[in-house]
Amino acid sequence: MSRLEWLTNLFPLWVLITAIVALLHPPLFLWVSSDYIVWILMVVMLGMGLTLSWADFKAVGLMPRSVALGFLAQYLIMPTAGWLVARLYQLPPPFAVGLILVACCPGGTASNVVSFIARAHVALSVVMTLCSTLAAVVLTPLLTKLLAGQYVEVNAMQLFLGTVQVVLLPILVGLALNTKAPNLVKKVLPISPFISVLGICIICGGVFAASASAILTHGVQLLAAVISLHSIGFFGGYYIARWVGYSQRTCRTISIEVGMQNSGLGVALARQAFANPLTAVPCAISGVTHSLIGSLLAGIWRWQQSTAIAPKP
């Protein structure tokens, strides 16, 4: 294992350190605006696109049941878990609504990054993210209204265009480079996973810094609720896929896709639809929490696979 790969496998540690630093000294990461986050994710997604070929997407088309299972798990497990966790922890109304809102959001683009690092099925993850994101135009406001008693307006075109910009375009560029300039891609691939790690750390630092005061004020109860929500998503997605009989690679992919939400969308909708600014706080905490849990799982799974394929002395 190379030194760079070893550093990449420590992804959970880097994310945790970044979150703590951003919480203790927010100005270090307050420069990470929404525009920067979009560009960083595009760079990360480009790196993933470099690893893909058209054969990967053709293979996904041969297993529609996997996509359907991930889609159903996304919109059954997470919204239900959000409602149950909010009641279990007896969250104040603005926090309960925010938790339910982020639970009803689609899978986040960061799930594609974590799938990449975990050596899961990246193409499957991308397709599942696109499906859940497009369905969010209807399902996110509908489920939020049903479970939180409020209707959340979703700008369908903005959501679609954002998905195209952050997910589709970079991956298509990566696919094109992989096809047209394979020698260049071979030179970039060794550093691509570590660049992904740096990108996720910067994004997490920005989200945590922007919500530092609210997190410090309302921390323990809310953090426990958010951790519970995403833990249910990760483990529920994994064991449902395992129960159905899918491979480890597919189980990991569905686990990551279900457990990681589009928290940025949750923050934006909370700020637009609700007068109380505290509604956005669970969404902001979610952005760091699911990255920490996801990165921990990705690190474990990547290490397990590296160990399994390493030559014995």
C-alpha positions in Angstrom: 0.0 0.0 0.0 1.4 3.4 -1.0 1.8 6.3 1.4 -0.9 8.3 -0.5 -3.3 5.4 -0.3 -2.6 5.0 3.4 -3.4 8.7 3.9 -6.6 8.2 1.8 -7.7 5.3 4.1 -7.5 7.7 7.0 -10.4 9.7 5.5 -12.5 9.5 8.8 -9.7 11.0 10.8 -9.2 13.9 8.4 -13.0 14.7 8.3 -13.2 14.5 12.1 -10.2 16.8 12.6 -11.7 19.3 10.1 -15.0 19.3 11.8 -13.5 20.0 15.2 -11.2 22.8 13.9 -14.2 24.4 12.1 -16.3 24.3 15.2 -13.6 25.7 17.5 -12.4 28.4 15.0 -15.1 29.0 12.3 -13.3 31.8 10.5 -10.9 29.3 9.0 -13.7 27.8 6.9 -16.2 30.6 6.5 -14.8 31.3 3.1 -16.3 28.0 1.9 -19.4 29.5 0.2 -22.1 27.6 -1.7 -20.4 28.4 -5.0 -17.1 26.9 -3.7 -18.9 23.8 -2.6 -20.4 23.3 -6.1 -17.0 23.7 -7.8 -15.3 21.4 -5.3 -17.9 18.7 -5.8 -17.5 19.0 -9.5 -13.8 18.4 -9.3 -14.3 15.4 -7.0 -17.0 14.0 -9.4 -14.6 14.5 -12.3 -12.1 12.4 -10.5 -14.7 9.6 -10.2 -15.6 9.9 -13.8 -12.1 9.2 -14.7 -12.4 5.8 -13.1 -15.6 4.8 -15.0 -16.2 3.4 -18.4 -19.4 3.0 -20.4 -19.3 -0.7 -19.6 -20.0 0.2 -16.0 -23.2 1.9 -16.8 -24.3 -0.9 -19.1 -23.7 -3.3 -16.3 -26.0 -1.2 -14.0 -28.7 -1.4 -16.7 -28.6 -5.2 -16.3 -29.6 -4.9 -12.6 -32.6 -2.7 -12.3 -33.7 -4.5 -9.2 -30.6 -3.0 -7.3 -31.6 0.5 -8.4 -35.2 0.0 -7.5 -34.3 -1.5 -4.0 -32.0 1.5 -3.3 -34.7 3.9 -4.4 -37.4 2.4 -2.2 -35.1 2.1 0.7 -34.1 5.8 0.4 -37.7 7.0 0.6 -39.0 4.5 3.0 -36.3 4.1 5.6 -35.1 7.7 6.0 -38.4 9.6 6.2 -39.8 7.0 8.6 -36.6 7.1 10.7 -36.7 10.9 10.7 -40.2 11.0 12.1 -39.5 8.2 14.7 -36.2 9.8 15.9 -37.8 13.2 16.3 -40.5 11.7 18.5 -38.1 9.5 20.4 -35.8 12.4 21.3 -38.7 14.8 21.8 -37.1 17.5 19.7 -38.5 21.0 19.9 -40.7 21.8 16.8 -38.1 23.6 14.6 -35.5 20.9 15.2 -38.1 18.1 14.6 -39.2 19.7 11.3 -35.6 20.2 10.2 -34.7 16.6 11.0 -37.7 15.3 9.1 -37.0 17.6 6.2 -33.4 16.4 5.7 -34.7 12.8 6.1 -37.0 13.3 3.2 -34.3 14.8 0.9 -32.7 12.6 -1.8 -29.4 11.0 -1.6 -26.5 13.4 -1.7 -23.8 13.7 -4.3 -21.3 13.1 -1.5 -22.6 9.5 -1.5 -21.0 9.0 -4.9 -17.7 10.2 -3.5 -17.9 7.9 -0.5 -18.8 5.0 -2.7 -15.7 5.8 -4.8 -13.5 5.8 -1.7 -15.1 2.7 -0.3 -14.6 0.9 -3.6 -18.3 0.3 -3.9 -20.3 0.4 -7.2 -19.8 4.1 -8.2 -21.9 3.9 -11.4 -24.8 2.3 -9.4 -24.4 5.0 -6.8 -24.6 7.8 -9.4 -27.7 6.3 -11.1 -29.4 5.9 -7.7 -28.6 9.5 -6.8 -30.0 10.8 -10.0 -33.2 8.7 -9.6 -33.8 9.8 -6.0 -33.0 13.5 -6.9 -35.4 13.6 -9.8 -38.1 12.0 -7.6 -37.4 14.5 -4.9 -39.3 17.1 -6.9 -42.5 15.4 -5.8 -41.5 13.1 -2.9 -39.6 15.6 -0.7 -42.4 18.1 -0.3 -45.0 15.4 -0.1 -43.3 13.3 2.6 -42.3 16.4 4.6 -45.9 17.6 4.5 -47.1 14.2 5.6 -44.6 13.7 8.4 -44.0 17.3 9.6 -47.3 18.9 8.8 -45.7 21.5 6.5 -45.4 21.8 2.7 -42.0 22.5 1.4 -41.8 24.1 -2.1 -39.2 22.6 -4.4 -37.8 24.4 -7.5 -37.8 21.4 -9.8 -35.8 23.1 -12.6 -33.1 24.4 -10.2 -32.8 21.0 -8.6 -32.5 19.3 -12.0 -30.0 21.8 -13.3 -27.9 21.5 -10.1 -27.8 17.7 -10.4 -26.7 18.0 -14.1 -24.0 20.5 -13.1 -22.5 18.7 -10.1 -23.0 15.1 -11.1 -23.7 14.5 -14.8 -21.4 17.0 -16.5 -18.2 16.2 -14.5 -18.7 12.4 -14.9 -19.4 12.7 -18.6 -16.1 14.7 -19.0 -14.3 12.1 -17.0 -15.7 9.3 -19.1 -14.7 11.2 -22.3 -11.2 11.7 -21.0 -11.0 8.0 -20.0 -11.9 7.1 -23.6 -9.9 9.8 -25.5 -6.9 10.3 -23.2 -6.2 7.1 -21.3 -2.5 7.9 -20.8 -3.3 11.1 -19.1 -6.0 9.4 -16.9 -3.4 6.8 -15.8 -1.2 9.6 -14.5 -4.0 11.3 -12.6 -5.7 8.2 -11.1 -3.2 7.6 -8.3 -3.9 11.0 -6.7 -7.6 11.2 -7.4 -8.9 9.5 -4.3 -6.8 11.7 -2.0 -8.1 14.8 -3.8 -11.6 13.5 -3.1 -10.8 13.3 0.6 -9.5 16.9 0.6 -12.6 18.1 -1.2 -15.0 16.4 1.3 -13.0 17.8 4.3 -13.2 21.3 2.9 -17.0 21.0 2.4 -17.6 19.6 5.8 -15.5 22.4 7.4 -17.5 25.0 5.6 -20.9 23.5 6.7 -19.8 23.1 10.3 -18.2 26.6 10.5 -21.4 28.3 9.2 -23.5 26.6 11.9 -21.0 26.6 14.8 -22.9 28.8 17.2 -26.1 26.9 16.9 -24.4 23.6 17.2 -22.6 24.6 20.4 -25.8 25.9 21.9 -28.1 23.0 21.1 -25.5 20.3 20.7 -26.0 17.0 22.6 -29.7 16.2 22.0 -29.6 17.3 18.4 -26.4 15.6 17.6 -27.6 12.3 19.1 -30.8 12.5 17.0 -28.9 13.2 13.7 -26.5 10.4 14.4 -29.4 8.0 15.1 -31.1 9.0 11.9 -28.1 8.4 9.7 -27.1 5.2 11.5 -30.5 3.8 10.8 -30.1 4.7 7.1 -26.6 3.2 6.7 -27.3 -0.1 8.5 -30.9 -0.4 7.3 -29.8 0.0 3.7 -26.9 -2.5 4.1 -28.9 -5.2 5.8 -32.0 -4.9 3.5 -29.6 -5.4 0.5 -27.9 -8.3 2.3 -31.2 -9.9 3.1 -32.2 -9.7 -0.6 -28.9 -11.5 -1.4 -26.8 -8.9 -3.1 -23.0 -8.9 -3.2 -20.9 -7.0 -0.7 -20.2 -4.3 -3.2 -23.8 -3.7 -3.9 -24.7 -3.8 -0.2 -22.1 -1.2 0.5 -23.4 1.0 -2.3 -27.0 0.9 -1.1 -26.0 1.4 2.5 -24.0 4.6 1.5 -26.8 5.8 -0.8 -29.5 5.5 1.8 -27.5 6.8 4.8 -26.2 9.9 3.1 -28.7 12.7 2.3 -28.5 15.9 0.3 -28.1 18.0 3.4 -27.3 21.1 1.4 -30.8 20.9 -0.3 -32.3 20.5 3.2 -30.6 23.7 4.4 -31.7 25.7 1.4 -35.3 24.5 1.7 -35.4 25.1 5.4 -34.3 28.7 4.9 -36.8 29.3 2.2 -39.8 27.6 3.6 -39.6 28.2 7.4 -39.4 31.5 9.3 -37.5 29.9 12.3 -33.8 29.7 11.3 -33.3 26.8 13.8 -35.1 24.6 11.3 -31.9 24.6 9.1 -29.6 23.5 12.0 -30.4 19.7 11.8 -29.7 19.8 8.1 -26.4 21.5 8.6 -25.3 19.0 11.3 -26.5 16.2 9.0 -24.0 17.3 6.4 -21.1 16.6 8.6 -22.6 13.7 10.5 -23.3 11.5 7.5 -19.9 12.3 6.0 -18.2 11.2 9.3 -20.2 8.0 9.5 -19.9 7.4 5.7 -16.2 8.1 5.7 -15.7 5.8 8.7 -17.5 3.0 6.9 -15.6 3.8 3.6 -12.3 3.6 5.5 -13.1 0.3 7.0 -14.4 -1.2 3.8 -11.4 0.1 1.8 -9.0 -1.2 4.4 -10.7 -4.6 4.4 -10.5 -4.9 0.6 -6.9 -3.7 0.6 -6.0 -6.3 3.2 -7.9 -9.1 1.4 -6.1 -8.5 -1.9 -2.7 -7.8 -0.4 -0.1 -10.6 -1.2 0.7 -12.7 1.8 4.3 -12.7 3.0 
